[in-house]
Amino acid sequence: MLMSDDQRISIRFPVVLVLSVVCLAMPAWADFQAGMDAYNRGDFKTALREWQPLAEQGDARAQFSFGLLYENGDGVPRDYTKARQWYEKAAAQGDAKAQLYLGLQSSFGQGVPMDAVEAYMWYSLAAENGNMHAPAYRDDLSRQMTPAQIAEAKKRAREWKPKSK
């Protein structure tokens, strides 16, 4: 069966579209991976250089990783407040690791005052987004909380929406 020119064009368009999306996404993945490779080698300056533009452009993986650099003081001065700011950006996009780390920071008072209700909320959101460690942290924390605090934390998790810019 022979195809008309219109049929060939209609088949080519989806193929070109898919290839365009893949090709445009590859540089971001390559830069993120280059940053991860550098991080794993202990070359934090290179990781910082690779991740910063991606983080600033809204890449949640890079935002979380950038926050981790600040939390650990890897290649930058340790700064829990800056780490939290980057985690919040990633968490707003549903990044479960960032949500878990926000819970940890709230549990231990890193960058913010210690707040069990806030920590429980973040652990709940992380668990909902598939973080396998979050339920254990949440359950452990709940043993130190009142029923009213737990109810408030659950309410906050249900009502949580990312902050608008």
C-alpha positions in Angstrom: 0.0 0.0 0.0 1.4 3.4 -1.0 1.1 6.4 1.3 0.2 9.8 0.1 2.4 12.8 0.9 -0.1 13.9 3.6 0.1 10.5 5.3 3.9 10.6 5.3 3.9 14.1 6.8 1.4 13.0 9.5 3.6 10.1 10.4 6.9 12.1 10.4 5.5 14.9 12.7 5.1 12.7 15.8 8.5 11.1 15.2 10.2 14.5 14.8 8.3 15.7 17.9 9.5 12.8 20.0 13.1 13.1 18.8 13.0 16.9 19.5 11.9 16.3 23.1 14.5 13.6 23.7 17.3 15.7 22.3 16.3 18.8 24.2 16.1 16.8 27.5 19.5 15.1 27.0 21.7 18.1 27.8 19.9 18.6 31.2 20.2 14.9 32.0 23.9 15.0 30.9 24.6 18.0 33.0 22.8 16.6 36.0 24.7 13.3 35.6 28.0 15.1 35.2 27.2 16.8 38.5 26.3 13.5 40.1 29.5 11.9 38.9 31.5 14.8 40.2 29.7 14.7 43.6 30.4 11.0 43.9 34.1 11.7 43.2 34.1 14.3 46.0 34.5 17.1 43.4 31.9 19.3 44.9 32.9 22.5 43.0 32.2 20.8 39.7 28.9 19.4 41.0 28.0 22.9 42.1 28.8 24.3 38.7 26.8 21.6 36.9 23.8 21.7 39.1 23.4 25.4 39.7 22.0 26.4 36.3 19.7 23.4 36.3 18.5 24.2 39.9 17.9 27.9 38.9 15.9 26.7 35.9 13.6 24.6 38.1 15.1 21.1 37.8 13.8 19.4 41.0 16.7 16.8 41.1 19.3 19.6 40.8 17.4 21.7 43.4 17.5 18.8 45.9 21.1 18.1 45.2 22.0 21.7 45.5 20.3 21.8 48.9 22.3 18.7 49.9 25.5 20.5 49.1 24.5 23.4 51.5 23.3 21.0 54.2 26.5 19.1 54.3 28.8 22.0 53.5 30.2 20.2 50.4 32.0 22.8 48.3 30.1 25.7 50.0 29.8 26.9 53.6 27.3 24.8 55.5 24.0 26.7 55.5 20.8 24.9 56.7 18.7 27.9 55.7 19.9 27.9 52.1 19.6 24.1 52.0 16.0 24.5 53.1 15.3 27.0 50.4 16.4 24.6 47.7 14.6 21.7 49.3 11.4 23.7 49.4 11.7 24.4 45.6 12.1 20.7 44.9 9.4 19.7 47.4 7.0 22.1 45.7 7.4 19.9 42.6 6.7 16.8 44.5 10.3 15.6 45.1 9.9 13.1 47.9 13.5 13.2 48.9 13.3 17.0 49.4 10.1 16.5 51.4 11.8 14.0 53.6 14.8 16.3 54.2 12.4 19.1 55.1 10.9 16.8 57.7 14.4 16.0 59.0 15.3 19.6 59.3 12.0 20.4 61.1 12.6 17.4 63.4 16.1 18.5 64.4 15.8 22.3 64.1 18.2 22.7 61.2 17.5 26.0 59.5 14.2 26.4 61.3 13.0 26.0 64.9 12.2 22.4 65.9 8.6 21.7 64.9 7.2 18.1 65.3 3.9 19.1 63.5 5.8 20.5 60.5 8.1 17.5 60.4 5.2 15.0 60.5 3.5 16.9 57.7 6.7 16.7 55.5 7.2 13.0 56.3 3.5 12.4 55.3 4.0 14.2 52.0 7.2 12.4 51.3 5.5 9.0 52.1 2.6 9.9 49.7 5.2 10.6 47.0 6.8 7.3 47.4 9.7 7.8 49.8 10.2 4.5 51.6 11.9 5.9 54.6 9.3 8.6 55.4 6.7 6.4 57.1 9.2 5.1 59.7 10.4 8.6 60.5 6.7 9.8 60.8 5.8 6.8 62.9 8.7 7.3 65.2 8.0 11.0 65.6 4.3 10.3 66.3 5.3 8.5 69.5 6.5 11.9 70.8 3.4 13.9 69.7 -0.1 14.4 71.2 -3.2 13.3 69.3 -4.0 16.9 68.7 -0.6 17.6 67.1 -0.9 14.5 64.9 -4.4 15.7 63.8 -3.0 19.1 63.0 -0.1 17.6 61.0 -2.4 15.4 59.0 -4.6 18.4 58.3 -1.6 20.5 57.1 -0.5 17.6 54.8 -4.0 17.3 53.3 -4.1 21.1 52.7 -0.5 21.7 51.7 0.0 23.5 48.5 3.3 24.8 47.1 4.0 28.4 47.9 3.4 30.6 44.9 6.4 32.6 43.6 
